[in-house]
């Protein structure tokens, strides 16, 4: 779908409602995000931000309403949608015994990136996230801010058309937040 401004829609959420037992986490929410734009979800804890993001990413079911990502229905074209998205949750697991380079190579392989291309892809995302100097560092030795950068590099490995970050600056000190925002501006 093309918006009146002429750019393609990346996300089209219509009347999304999501309930957990007796609690309505998302209540009749509708919004659109144009391709190439930057948006933020702001709200108090429990407002449904993560629930919306997970539904967009196909990680939570759409109970009521509809969501399209690049004109694909997230309930019917789940795998196609997932190939186009990079999602970094607020809390994510890492293989802490791996080095940064091993970790990124592992996910590049999981995304099906051919072996002949993986080294360049891993190098590119390490450079983009300023992690090239930490390539041989074990993830368990990195600060929270450095681990966030590795997490961002991981979601960039498959060169997604849509990047969704759930509280990417959570737990970071002020300097690390600024550095992360600078990296995001480059994207």
Buried (B, 14 or more C-beta within 10 A) or exposed (E): EEEEEEEEBBBBBEEBBBEEEEEEBBEEBEEBBBBEEEEEBEEEEEEBBBBBBBBBBBBBEBEEBBBBBBEBBBBEBBEBBBBBBBBBBEEBEBEEEBBBBBBBBBBBEEBEBEEEEBEEBBBBBBEBBBBBEBBEBBBEEBEEBBBBBBBBBBBBBBEBBBBBBBBBBEEBEEEBBEBBEEBBEEE
